[in-house]
Amino acid sequence: METAPTPPLSLWRAEFTDAATEQAYRADVQGRMARQLRIALWVWAALLLLFALPDYQALGGSRVFWALLGYRAATALLLLMAAQALRTRPHLAPQGRMVMCLEMAGYPFFFLFLLLRPEMRTWTIGMVMIVNLSLFIFVPGRVALGVWVALAGIAGSVLTLLLTGTALSLAPGLTLLLTLPAVVGFISANRLQRAQRQEFVVRSRLQQANAALQDEIARRTALQAELQRQATTDPLTGLLNRREFGRRFALDLARAERDASPLSVVLLDLDHFKKINDQFGHAAGDEVLRQVARLCQESFRAIDSVGRMGGEEIAVLLPGATLEQAAVVALRFAQRLAATPVVHGGHTIHLSATLGVAQRLPDENVLDAVLHRADQALYAGKHGGRNCVMRAQPDGQFLRHAPEGG
């Protein structure tokens, strides 16, 4: 299978050239990026206020000290407000514009510090170099926007140094000195952000592949369940087919032999079903079979197995039921069937059935043997006038039970 090409990345911006892909990436990382940026802003604000102590030691309570402290406090407050805003608006982090504005607002402090304390020229140059490196590596943002911040910081620093008496001949060297950390930071951040976006592409494809695999598993599971249903049930009625009915008998037989419990079978045949087909049509006959099947599923126990043997014959396995108990259940079903007519095509079709009941004998280990005796009882009921329950006694005789009104 061919692998889709990786979306192209801008060489110097380290961002996807496709706007939709870039937007998806930002949405994916915004939570994590916002948390990292909040930490960076808290550390930035803390360092600003912490370095007020050396200012006080050097300047005391002078106007210069208070001017610097005011700028520090205002910048720290701005940083903390931005950190708070990121809690409810994490999408601001990957956009990068807020970070850029904060960095632009923070740089003039160094210019002011240099103007008010020119004796700290060397220290200020070192701090600007650190900041030029840190704004790419330690402060989450967009590489392209960081470049403009670094350029503004370098230009402002060199201009301020010249205003404080630095020789013009030193300007090229100072510019190079301040630029090198920014270049290193840019290259590092560029590579890191490209790697993060490539990882996003791989992760997204893995998620898509996993989702497709889950869909395929679900589809195959549903297909397997459907094949299993088709292999074990009658398509018209939804009852067990004869093969599955035989398998259920084998299970119930093993349980009956293990527990020494009874196992009975009820075989029912709808009375005058051919007349229903001839008079109302085969569609009506099919609807009759479907309703009888639903009635069986509602009337018998969950542990009972109901299967269609063919035509209008339906068999029921009753594990744990004696012959007498099975006959009572069969009689109750016959009465309910008679009280539940089928309405189809504007016609009301009244139903009745003849049921044969047999209990498995100790030497009967196959389904056909029990069904044969239940079938003999059923036909004895047919010849005896239909609409009845006929018990196959162990001695070979049949005992008739007629429903109320039968």
N, C-alpha and C positions, 0 to 999 in steps of 0.2 A: 504494500500500500504506500502510495506516494505521500511524503510529508509536505505540508503547506510551507511555503517560504516564510522566513522570519520577517515581520514587518520592518521596513528600513528605519534606521535611527539617524538623526542629524549628527554630523561629525562633531560640531563644536557645541551645540546645545544639549547633546546627549538625551534627546527626546524623540519620541516617535513622530515621523513626518505625517502620519495619518492622524488627523485630529480626533477621530472616534476612538482609536486605540489608545492614544495618549490620555484621553478623558477617562477611559476605563481603567487605565493604570492608576491615575490619580485617585479615583474613587476607591480603588483597592487598597491603597497605602495611606489614605488620609488619616485614619484612626491612629495607626502606628506613628506616622510622621508628626501628627499633632501632639502626641505624648512626648516625643523626643524634643520637639521645638519648645514645649512648655518648660521642660527641664533646662534646656539651654537658656531660655529667657530668665528663669529664676536664678541660675548661676550668674548670668550677666548682670542682673540687678544687684545680686549680693556682692559681687566683686566691685561694682561701682561704688557702693556705699562703704565697703570695707576699706578701700583705698583713700577714703576721706581721713582716716587716722594719720597716715603719713603727712597729708596736707596740713593737718592741724599741728603736728609736731614741728613742721617746717615754717608754717606761716602764722601760727597762733590764731587769735580771733580777728585777723585783719580783714579788710574788705575783699581782698583777693580770695581768701579762704571761703568767705561767705558766698562770693560769686560762683566759685567752683562747686561748693556744696549745693547751692541752689540748682545748678545745672545737673549735678549728679542725682539729686532727689527727683527732679522733674523727669529725667530720663528713666530712672528706676521705676517711677510710678507708671510711666508710659509702657515700659516692658511688662510690668505686672498686670496692667489692664489688658494688654495684648494676650498674655498667658491665660487670663480668665476668659477672654472672648473665644479662645480656641476650644474651650470645654463644650460650648454650644455650637460653634461653627468650625468643626475640624477641617472642612473643605478649604479654609483659608490657608492652611499649611502648604499643601502641594501647589497651590496657585503661585506662591512665592512673592506676590506683590507686597503683602504685609511685612514680610521679613525684609524685603528690599527697603521699604520706607523706614523701618526701625533702624536698619544699619546706616542709612543715609542720615537719620536724625542723631545717631550716636557718634558718628565721625567728627562733627564739629567740636565735640568736647575736647578732643586732642588738639585741635587748632586753638581753641580758647586757652587750654592749659599751657600750650607752648607760648602763646602771646603774653599770658600773665606770669609765666615762670620760664623765661628763656634759658635760665641756668640748667633746666631739666631737658635740654635739647637731646642729649644722647639717650636718655631714658625714654623720651617720647618717640624717637625714631625706632627704638627696639620694640615698644609697645605697638606701634603702627605695623611693623613687620609681623608681629604675632597675630594681630587682628586680621591682616591680609590673608594669612594662612588659615586662621580659625573660621573666618566667614564662609570658607568653602568646605572645610572638613568637619567642624563641630556644630555648626548651625545649619539644620536642615533647610534647604531651599532649592531654587533652580539655578543651575550653573550659569546660564546666560545672563540672568539678572545680577548674579554675584559679580560678574565681570564689570558691569557698570559701577557697582558700588566700589570695587577695588580701584578702578580708574579714578573715580571721584576722590577716594581717600588718598591715593598717591599724588594726584595733582594738587589737592588742598594742602597736603603735608609739605610738599616741596615749596609751594607758594608761601606758606606760613614761615618756613625756615628762612626763606629769602627775606621776608619782612622783619624777621628777628635778627638780621645781621649776618646770615650765612652768605659766604661769597658765592657769586653767580657761577663761578667756574666749578663749584662743587655740585651744581644742580644735576648734571648728567649722571654723575656717580651716585648721588642720593636717589635719583629716579630708578636707576638700575637696582640699587640695594633694596628699595622698597618694592620693586616689581618682582624680584625673584621669588619671595614667599608666595605671592599671589599666583605666579605661574605654576609653582609646585602644587599649591592647593587646587588650582583649576584642573590640572592634569589628573590629580588623584580623585577629585570629585567627579570629573567627567567619566573616568573609567568605572568608578563605583556606581554611578547612576546608569550607565550603559549596562553594567552587569545586572543591576537590579531589574531593569526593564526586560532584559533577556530572560532572567529568572521568572518574571511575571508571565512572559509568553509561554515558557515551558510549563509553568504551573497551571495556566489557563487551559493549555492543550491537554494536560493530564486530567484536569477536572472535567473537560468536555468528553475525553475518552472514557473516564469513569462513569459519567452520566449516561453515555451511549451504551456502555457495558451493562449498567444497571437496567436500562430500558430493555436491552436485549435479553437479560436474564428474566425480567418480568414478563416479556413477551413469550419467551420459551416456556416459562413456568405456566403461564396461562394456556399456551398451546398444549403443553403436556397434560394439564388438567382437563382441557377440552377433549383431547384424544382419549384420556382415561374415561371421561364421561361417555363418550361415544362408544367406547369398547365395552362398557359395562351396563349401559342403559338402553332402553327401548326408545327410539327417536320420537315416536308419537306420544307416548304416555309419560315418559320420564321415569318409568319403573325399571327395576333391574331386568336385564335380559336373561335368557335361560342359562347362559354360560356363567354369569356372575351369580345368579341364584344358586347354581350348583356349587359354586365356590363357598358361598355363605352357608349352605347346608353342611359342607365338610367341616367348616369351623364350628358350627353349632353342634354337629355330631361329636366332634372331639371333646367339646366342653361337656356335653351330656354324658359321655362315657366316663370322663374324668370325675364328674360330680355325681354320677348316678342320678341324673335329673331327667325328667321327661322332655320329649321333643315332639311337637305336633305340627301337622300341615293342614292348611285349609285350601281347597281348590274351588274356585267359584267360576260359574259360567252364566253370562247374561241370558235371560230367557227371551226367545223370539228376536234375537239380534238381527237375523237375516231379514225379518219383516221390517225392522227399523230402517235398514239400508234400502230396502225396496220401496218403502212408503215415503221416507223423508230424504233419501239420498245418502251417498257415502260421506259427504261432509258432515251431515248430522250424526252418522255413525261414529265418525272420528271424534266429534265433540262429546258424544256419549262416553266413549272410551277414556277420553281425557278427564271428564268429570268423575267417572268412577275411580280412576287412578288417584285423583286428588282426594276423593272421599276415603279411599283406602289409607293414604298417607296420613290423613287426619284421624282416622278411627283406630288404627292399630298402634302398638307401642313403638318407642324409638328403637328398641332392641329387636323388634320383629322385622323380617325381610319380606318385601313385597315385590313380586316379579311377574312380568307378562310372559306366559308360556306360548302364546300364539293366538291369533284371532281375538276372541272375546274372553279367553281363559286367563285368569289371574290366580297365582298361588301365593300363599302367605306362610312363612315359617314362624312358629311360635315357640321359641326356646323356653323351657321351664313350665310349659302349660301341659296339663293332662288332657286326655280326650274329652272329658266332661267340661273342663274349663275352656278348651278350644271351641267346643260346640256352643257354649254360652256366648263367647265372643263373636262367633260366626252368626248366631241368631240375632244378636244386637246389631251387627252390621247389616244384615238383610232387612231389618226393620228400618234402619236409618236410610238405606238405599231406596226403599219403597216410599219414604217420606221426602225424598229429594228429587223431584222431577227435573228434567233437562229442558231448558227453553232454547230453541234454535229456529231461526228463520220464521218467527211468529208462531211456531208450534210448541206445544208442551208435551214432552215425551215422558211418560211414566215408566219406571223401570222395576224390574224384579230379577232375582237371580236364584239359581240353585247352587248350593254349596255342599261339597263333600269334605268330611273331616276324618283324619286318620292320625293315630299316634304311632310313632316309630316303635316297632317291636325289637326285642333284644338282638335278633339275628339280622336285622335290616341295616346294612352299612352303606347302601347307595341310595341316592335320591329317587331313582326311578322306582324302586321297590315300594317306598312310602307313597309316592305320587300315584302309583298304579292302584293301590287300595283306596286312596282318596278319590281317584277318578272313577273306580267302580261304584263308590258310594254316590258320587255325583250323578252318574247315569242311572243309578237306582232311583234317585230323586227325580230325574227327568221323566222316567217312566211312571213314577208315582204321582205325577201331576205338576211338577216344577214348583218354584217359589217356596223352597223349603231348605232346611239344613239336615243332611243325612250323615249319621255317624257310622263309621266302619268299625264294628265291634271286633275284639280280638278273635272271637270264634267264627268270624266270617259273615255274621249276620249284620243287618243294617237297622239303625234306629232313627226314625224320622222325627224332626222337630219343625213345626210350622210357625212362622211369625204371626203376630196378631192380624187377623183378617185374612190370613193365607189359607 
